[in-house]
Amino acid sequence: MNINEIKIGMSNISVTAKIIDVGEPREVMTRYGRRTVADATIEDDSGEIGLSLWQDQINAVKPGNKINVVGAYVSEFQGRLQLSIPRAGRIEILEE
């Protein structure tokens, strides 16, 4: 799927994209307890979108990596579309 085809409320999305930026990690309280999250931006030829990185995902990727996001869902955060990866989803690094 291309990023420009992604709409709010979609789920089980797979997209191949390049990481442009990874923000500073921060701690948040979730229903599972304290977790670390960082906001990333990914892009493909059609556009860009935000991506939430949790826990080990944060240090597993860096700007410039080409990744495949599998099983993501779309939400809106601060007026911007964002991909989130549930426990059943994953990030595959295709190129360093």
Stockholm file with secondary structure:
# STOCKHOLM 1.0

chainA/1-96         MNINEIKIGMSNISVTAKIIDVGEPREVMTRYGRRTVADATIEDDSGEIGLSLWQDQINAVKPGNKINVVGAYVSEFQGRLQLSIPRAGRIEILEE
#=GR chainA/1-96 SS CCGGGCCTTCCSEEEEEEEEEECCCEEEEETTEEEEEEEEEEEETTEEEEEEEETHHHHHCCTTCEEEEEEEEEEEETTEEEEECCTTCEEEEEEC
#=GC SS_cons        CCGGGCCTTCCSEEEEEEEEEECCCEEEEETTEEEEEEEEEEEETTEEEEEEEETHHHHHCCTTCEEEEEEEEEEEETTEEEEECCTTCEEEEEEC
//
